[in-house]
Amino acid sequence: MQATTFAALGEPSRLQIVELLRTGPLSVGEISDALSIRQPQVSKHLRVLSGSGIVAVEPVARHRIYHLEPEVFEQINDWVDSFERLWEVRLDSLDTYLNSIRAKPTEDGSEADG
Amino acid sequence: MITQLFTKPKTLNFERTYEAPVETVWRAWTQPDMLRSWWGPKKTSIPECEIDLTLGGRIHVVMEATEEMGKYQGTRWPMTGTFTEIEENSRLSYDARSWTEGEEAGTTIHHTNTLTLSEANGTTTIKLEVSITQIGAKAKMAAFGMKWGYKQQFDKLKELLERRT
């Protein structure tokens, strides 16, 4: 994961913009109106977001329309999935471990059941 | 509300049943020498493992990639947390963060963990709930929940683009 992705999403206004763009692609003006953030500020935030690959821009008629780029979010999802897999592996490994110590003397000298 | 999707933590739930008495399973989770025997996946070692089993006490475990991991050899993945609930042989909670050493800003994941244990006929069932509350320095987010949002939004984009032509 990119540190810049987290930094970009860590700013409350930018996170709001990302939330808003979830509903669909929008122009700077529409974002500005919806969030009551001044247009220059919105543009600044959008530059940061596009710099880290979170949004991209598409010219539609005379407007520049911003939309979310799925890749970053897929990466975050993959990352969470890997966290989940790690736990699956770990809990299976606990099973192997518990079987291996069964009927053997344990740490404190007591005898485990089995 | 969209906002709620972003503030809701991502929760993972696990359940396992082990052929062991609850006291043994509890010790496997709370005694460093036992925990380090199973905590790391294959090709990792646990060079550091400290557990201060008191409320507010620290749990600190470091996984390290062994030689078998090739180019990743020596990569360290620490987890540091604080116990928030301790009921011997029954319930254990801790808040923690995990990261890749040297890449903290880009890899930190905050999570709360609750383990419940119950024994029946000599077998122990554990339930583990892991909630990911935050990633990165301050991005409290459930961007995780965004997956299903893609299609809808790309359909809209397509529509817009088509309207142009």
Interface residues (C-beta under 8 A of the other chain):
Chain A: M1 Q2 A3 T4 T5 F6 A7 L9 G10 L15 V18 E19 L20 L21 R22 T23 G24 P25 E58 V60 A61 I65 H67 L68 P70 F73 E74 I76 N77 W79 V80 F83 E84 L86 W87 E88 V89 R90 L91 D92 S93 L94 D95 T96 Y97 L98 N99 I101 R102 T106 E107 A112 D113 G114
Chain B: I2 T3 L5 F6 K10 L12 F14 R16 Y18 E19 A20 P21 T24 V25 R27 A28 Q31 D33 M34 S37 W38 W39 G40 P41 K42 S98 E103 A105 G106 T107 T108 I109 G122 I126 L128 V130 I132 I135 G136 A137 K138 A139 M141 A143 F144 M146 K147 G149 Y150 Q152 Q153 F154 K156 L157 L160 L161 R163 R164
